[in-house]
Amino acid sequence: MRYAAEEIAKILNGTIEGDPTAKVSSFSKIEEGKPGTLSFLANPKYTQYIYSSGASVILIPEGLIPEEPVKATLIRVKDPYIAFAQLLELYTNTRTHPTGIATTASIGRQVTLGTNLYIGEHTVIGNYTQIGDNTQIFPNSTLGESVTIGRNCLIYSGVHIYPHTLIGDSVTIHSGAVIGADGFGFAPQEAEEF
């Protein structure tokens, strides 16, 4: 995915200051910006970085007046944080994702699999589990027995989901997470014990 500043401004209903042809293909933190990336300024305490950032395009609030020259192309938007989230969603929706079931995946009995899904290498799917359409489960993950995973979920590598756990639609679970483990919080006692 590669967008010009003018395309991004149009998507976000923003105003450009700088090179409308500046191209970006990735995102960066404003303080770590690199050429070809887009960043944003949502918190005023990071304003100093718009002057030194290497990012090609920076989203800034409509009312911000830079006190020094800025190398990056600026796009003024009402709320840079929300605008950045919109771009992340657009980026996610335009990426192609893998589909299919790896040959090393272990699928239990009476499992219900949706369409257009991906199950990665060495993933274990327990008996009676249900997985919704367009869900991606990356390598080395384990879903216990009778787990339900909704549609459009993204489960990164090394996730463990314990038996009888229900995950709704459009959920992202990051690497190493354990879902469904014992525990209902802490119950304070009178002697300040838990």
C-alpha positions in Angstrom: 0.0 0.0 0.0 1.5 3.3 -1.1 -0.4 6.6 -0.8 0.4 10.2 -1.8 -0.3 12.9 0.8 -3.1 14.4 -1.4 -4.9 11.0 -1.4 -4.6 10.8 2.4 -5.9 14.3 2.8 -8.9 13.5 0.6 -9.7 10.4 2.6 -9.4 12.3 5.9 -11.0 15.6 4.7 -7.7 17.3 5.7 -5.7 20.2 4.4 -2.2 19.8 3.0 0.8 22.0 3.7 3.8 20.9 1.8 4.3 18.4 -1.0 1.0 16.8 -2.1 2.9 14.1 -3.9 4.9 12.9 -0.8 4.4 9.1 -0.7 4.1 6.9 2.4 3.8 3.1 2.7 4.1 2.6 6.4 3.5 4.2 9.8 6.0 5.5 12.5 6.0 7.1 15.9 6.6 10.9 15.4 9.8 10.8 17.4 11.2 7.8 15.3 9.9 8.9 11.9 11.6 7.7 8.8 11.2 8.7 5.1 8.2 7.0 3.5 6.3 6.8 6.7 3.3 8.7 8.1 3.0 9.8 11.7 0.6 12.0 13.8 0.7 14.6 16.5 -2.2 14.1 19.0 -0.5 15.1 22.2 0.9 18.6 22.5 3.9 17.4 24.5 5.3 15.8 21.3 5.0 19.0 19.2 8.8 19.4 19.3 9.1 16.3 17.1 7.3 17.8 14.1 10.5 19.8 13.5 12.9 16.9 13.6 10.8 13.9 12.5 12.0 12.0 9.4 8.4 11.0 8.6 7.3 12.1 5.1 3.8 13.0 6.2 2.5 14.1 9.7 -1.1 14.5 10.7 -1.5 17.6 12.9 -4.5 19.4 14.6 -6.2 22.0 12.5 -5.3 24.8 14.9 -1.6 24.1 15.4 0.7 26.9 14.1 4.3 25.6 13.7 6.9 27.9 15.3 9.7 26.6 13.0 10.0 25.3 9.5 8.8 21.7 9.1 10.4 19.2 6.6 7.5 16.8 6.5 4.3 17.4 4.5 1.6 18.3 7.1 -2.0 17.3 6.8 -4.3 19.3 9.1 -7.2 17.3 10.5 -9.8 17.9 13.2 -8.5 15.0 15.4 -5.1 13.5 14.4 -5.6 10.4 16.7 -8.9 9.5 15.1 -7.6 10.2 11.6 -4.7 7.9 12.3 -7.0 5.2 13.5 -9.0 5.6 10.2 -5.9 5.1 8.2 -4.9 2.0 10.2 -8.3 0.6 9.5 -8.0 1.3 5.8 -4.5 -0.2 5.8 -5.8 -3.4 7.6 -8.7 -3.7 5.2 -6.6 -3.4 2.1 -4.0 -5.9 3.1 -4.2 -9.4 1.7 -4.2 -12.1 4.3 -3.2 -15.7 4.1 -6.0 -18.3 3.8 -6.1 -22.0 4.1 -5.1 -24.6 6.7 -1.4 -25.5 7.2 -0.6 -29.2 6.7 0.9 -29.3 10.2 -2.2 -27.9 11.9 -4.1 -30.4 14.1 -7.9 -30.1 13.8 -10.0 -32.0 16.3 -13.3 -33.9 15.8 -16.6 -32.1 14.9 -14.9 -28.7 14.4 -16.9 -26.1 12.5 -14.8 -24.0 10.2 -15.9 -20.8 8.5 -14.9 -19.7 5.0 -11.9 -17.7 3.9 -10.0 -18.5 7.1 -6.3 -19.2 7.9 -4.9 -21.7 10.4 -1.1 -21.6 10.6 1.6 -24.1 11.1 1.5 -26.3 14.3 -1.7 -24.8 15.5 -4.0 -27.1 17.5 -7.8 -26.8 17.3 -9.7 -28.8 20.0 -12.7 -31.0 19.4 -16.1 -29.2 19.0 -14.6 -25.8 18.3 -16.2 -23.3 16.0 -14.3 -20.7 14.0 -16.0 -17.9 12.1 -15.5 -16.6 8.6 -12.4 -14.6 7.7 -10.6 -15.4 10.9 -6.8 -15.8 10.9 -5.0 -18.0 13.5 -1.3 -17.7 13.2 1.2 -20.5 13.9 1.8 -22.3 17.2 -1.5 -21.3 18.8 -3.8 -23.7 20.7 -7.6 -23.6 21.0 -9.0 -25.9 23.6 -12.1 -28.0 23.3 -15.5 -26.3 22.6 -14.0 -22.9 21.9 -16.0 -20.5 19.8 -14.2 -17.8 17.8 -16.3 -15.2 15.9 -15.9 -13.8 12.4 -13.0 -11.5 11.3 -10.8 -12.3 14.2 -7.0 -12.1 14.2 -5.1 -14.4 16.6 -1.4 -14.0 16.5 1.2 -16.7 17.0 1.6 -18.5 20.3 -1.9 -17.7 21.7 -3.5 -20.2 24.1 -7.3 -20.2 24.4 -8.6 -22.5 27.1 -11.6 -24.8 26.7 -15.2 -23.4 26.6 -14.0 -19.9 25.9 -16.2 -17.6 23.7 -14.5 -14.9 21.6 -16.8 -12.5 19.7 -16.4 -11.0 16.2 -13.6 -8.7 15.1 -11.3 -9.5 18.0 -7.5 -9.2 17.9 -5.4 -11.3 20.4 -1.7 -10.7 20.5 1.1 -13.2 20.7 1.6 -15.0 23.9 -1.8 -14.2 25.4 -3.7 -16.8 27.5 -7.4 -16.5 27.4 -9.8 -18.3 29.7 -7.4 -19.0 32.5 -8.6 -19.4 36.1 -9.4 -16.4 38.2 -12.3 -14.0 38.8 -10.2 -11.2 40.3 -9.2 -10.6 43.8 -11.6 -10.8 46.8 -10.4 -8.5 49.6 -10.8 -9.9 53.1 -11.0 -7.9 56.4 -7.4 -8.5 57.4 -6.2 -6.9 54.1 -5.7 -10.3 52.6 -6.8 -11.4 49.2 
